[in-house]
């Protein structure tokens, strides 16, 4: 593919800009993922089963919405500002507003109105987030067509989420609770801070990241055959492997993260201990960032993900039968497992870009927006299922949402069993899917990229 001549070469500025873009998305989306269900249950006093149903319905609609937005993005011609960057620039503003509205304390309303408010703000936020995140995710495929630069972008993108999670895990428990009890106003205050910082990061991304890879325009009068593209996607084994790998892995990881607050608050008996985990996460995140690309280069992206995540799954399988009551020991073991499983988060975006290339290899067309948004559909579906499952698990074990309630011994022990068991099953199944379905080993990825390079060169010289 040709590169635009009037754009500066790919540089560290692009990597940092892309890191800030992921950080900007995480400021709102991951803050909601970590604390919105907690806010609903502990502050708004909503039944966990009702929270689960609400999240399931809204997230499924949001997932369906992803390919629609992707098709719209693909069908629009690039403007002077690019094809994807203008979407990020415009929709990041209303997305920030809806993030804030989601944490308004409406506990004084009757139960039905509370549910209605939750539903409306949830649906509107997720629709706007899709209009930002689908173009942002697709952006990396047109910033460069160099495989090493793409892997670097995937690695730097993961750094944005890691920075957010590290800071939020430290700050959240210390700021949001007083005497182990949630404070409603602080949830809203932190939502405002996250929304504004997220908006700032995304606007910097729009300035620092450049679109370089020329995306061929669809011939005048030729419409995008959406159903035909979906049919082609259904035969893309690389994308199917990444989608189902992410679907299962994300469900496991997200349910575990959803139970994290309750594990420290009720099982270990002190929510502030969770901040210790956040502090150690800085060290683990730096190590993961440093080792992931060398390991992926040596073993291959698929191979390293299977080895590392497989190790983490085995460890938590053992912990299911051997409960730990020392939180520091648990934090250390959990951190070591994080190093193993981190490849799943760090390398998945590079594998999505490889899947876009695989789609081009098989069909002759890239269709980045639809391919990426179809993958995003499965991530949103995973988020819908996991968000609901966390609430359903709490309801199933009999968790008492009454403010200041002390949980029974049976409930506390069930939190541990749920946490470790879901980790083991989720990561174990994800590894199995990646190993047996995803076809792009290190060797096959290199062969694919070489063949595409020859094809593109032939087209340019024709």
QUIQUIRA-V710595 format. One record per pair of residues at least 12 apart in sequence whose C-alpha atoms are under 7 Angstrom apart, sorted by the first residue. I is the first residue (numbers start at 1). GAP is how many residues later the second one is. Records with the same first field share a line. If there is no record, write none. Layout:
# QUIQUIRA-V710595
I->GAP + GAP
This chain:
# QUIQUIRA-V710595
1->212 + 213 + 455
2->211 + 212
3->209 + 210 + 211
4->208 + 209 + 210
7->205
13->195
14->194 + 195
15->138 + 141
17->187 + 188 + 191 + 192
18->135 + 139 + 187 + 191
19->137 + 138 + 140 + 141
20->140 + 181 + 182 + 185
21->180 + 181 + 184
22->135 + 138 + 139
23->137 + 138 + 141 + 175 + 178
24->173 + 174 + 175 + 177 + 178
25->173
26->135 + 138
27->137 + 167 + 168 + 171
28->71 + 166 + 167 + 170
34->224
37->14
41->360
42->359 + 361
43->139 + 141
44->61 + 62 + 63
45->356
48->343 + 344 + 346 + 347
49->342 + 343 + 346
51->340
52->335 + 336 + 337 + 339 + 340
53->335
54->65
55->329 + 332 + 333
56->328 + 329 + 332
58->65
59->321 + 322 + 324 + 325
60->321 + 324
62->64 + 65 + 318
63->314 + 315 + 317 + 318
64->313
66->64 + 307 + 308 + 310 + 311
67->303 + 306 + 307 + 310
69->62
70->64 + 299 + 300 + 303
71->298 + 299
73->296
74->293 + 295 + 296
75->149
82->129
84->51 + 52 + 55
85->121
87->44 + 45 + 48
88->44 + 47 + 48
89->114 + 117
91->37 + 40 + 41
92->40 + 107
93->106
95->30 + 33 + 34
96->99 + 100 + 103
98->23 + 26 + 27
99->26 + 92 + 96
100->88 + 91 + 92 + 95
101->20
102->16 + 19 + 20
103->84 + 85 + 88
104->84
105->79
134->239
138->230 + 231 + 234
140->13
141->212
142->69 + 70 + 71
143->67 + 68 + 69 + 70
144->68 + 69
145->68
150->200
151->199
154->192 + 193 + 195 + 196
155->191 + 192
158->187 + 188
162->123
166->112 + 115 + 116
167->111
169->105 + 106 + 109
170->105 + 106 + 108 + 109
171->104
173->98 + 99 + 101 + 102
174->98
180->90 + 91
181->223
236->123
237->200 + 201 + 202
238->117 + 120 + 200 + 201 + 202
239->113 + 116
241->192 + 193 + 196 + 197
242->110 + 192 + 196
243->132 + 135
244->189
245->185 + 188 + 189
246->133
247->131 + 132 + 135
248->178 + 181 + 182
249->177 + 178 + 181
250->132
251->131 + 132 + 134 + 135 + 175
252->170 + 171 + 174 + 175
253->170
254->132
255->131 + 132 + 134 + 135
256->163 + 166 + 167
258->132
259->131 + 160
263->152 + 153
266->146
267->145
268->57 + 59
277->54
281->54
284->51 + 55
288->51 + 54
292->51
300->141 + 142
301->46 + 141
302->139
304->39
305->36 + 38 + 39
306->125 + 129
308->32 + 33 + 35
309->31 + 32 + 118 + 122
310->117 + 118 + 121
311->29
312->25 + 28 + 29
313->110 + 111 + 114 + 115
314->110
316->104 + 107 + 108
317->103 + 104 + 107
319->101
320->97 + 100 + 101
356->12 + 15
361->91
397->14 + 17
398->13
399->12
